[in-house]
Amino acid sequence: MKIGVTGSHGKLGSVLVAMGAIPIDADVTVAEQVQAAISGKNFNYIIHCAAMTDVSDCEISPNMAKAVNVNGTLNVVNAANDAKSSVVLLSTDHVFNGKNRPADGYSEKDTPDPLNTYGFTKLAAETVMLSWATVPGYIVRTSKLFDKSLLDQLKYPQEYSPYIEKSYMWVNHFAAAIVTGKQIGR
């Protein structure tokens, strides 16, 4: 199976590349770059990790958040359609408002209700995926992925305070579950 990954230098993308995924090095906001990076590569799956994920930055620069998260997703989906590749879109639990969160977490059956620009743009990206993809694809919503850098920060708790309400997941386990389709630790 041949897997390409956008956002290959990010936390999740870099782990996927280390596991054998092929980096798709293109500015996702530039359709021609995305098309050229995907065309002729014969990817079975494209894992779309490229996104503007910092919630504060999205509030400060909503047009950039839309360009990356929504238009970038449209560019990836269009190129994947042409290449007959399935897309795995990485989304977020920020598509929900966080109020009355079920004890076992949100499910795909819960109604999205984002409260911030990041959540709105990721919900719009999901809509683009569902509306434009001509090859079957998947949407995977994450909460909070962590890597060794978080573990290092936790050695000095006075310098770092994680959000307690988030469900943390080790990025390597998450990447393995995406690539293999198997749950880890259950």
ZIDA-V89940 format. One record per residue. N is the residue number from 1. NEAR is the number of other C-alpha atoms within 8 Angstrom. Layout:
n = [N,N]
near = [NEAR,NEAR]
This chain:
n = [1,2,3,4,5,6,7,8,9,10,11,12,13,14,15,16,17,18,19,20,21,22,23,24,25,26,27,28,29,30,31,32,33,34,35,36,37,38,39,40,41,42,43,44,45,46,47,48,49,50,51,52,53,54,55,56,57,58,59,60,61,62,63,64,65,66,67,68,69,70,71,72,73,74,75,76,77,78,79,80,81,82,83,84,85,86,87,88,89,90,91,92,93,94,95,96,97,98,99,100,101,102,103,104,105,106,107,108,109,110,111,112,113,114,115,116,117,118,119,120,121,122,123,124,125,126,127,128,129,130,131,132,133,134,135,136,137,138,139,140,141,142,143,144,145,146,147,148,149,150,151,152,153,154,155,156,157,158,159,160,161,162,163,164,165,166,167,168,169,170,171,172,173,174,175,176,177,178,179,180,181,182,183,184,185,186]
near = [4,9,12,12,16,15,14,15,6,9,8,11,13,11,11,14,12,7,6,7,11,9,10,12,8,9,7,15,9,10,10,6,10,15,11,7,10,13,10,5,6,9,12,10,11,14,12,13,13,11,9,10,7,7,9,6,10,14,10,6,8,10,6,8,15,10,10,14,14,14,12,14,14,12,14,13,12,10,12,13,12,8,11,8,13,13,14,12,13,11,11,11,10,13,13,11,9,6,4,4,7,6,4,4,6,9,5,5,5,6,6,8,7,12,10,9,12,14,14,11,12,14,12,9,13,11,8,12,13,7,6,9,12,5,9,7,10,8,9,9,8,9,11,8,10,11,10,6,7,8,9,8,10,8,6,8,8,5,6,8,6,4,5,4,4,7,6,8,10,9,12,9,9,11,11,12,11,8,7,6,7,7,6,8,3,3]
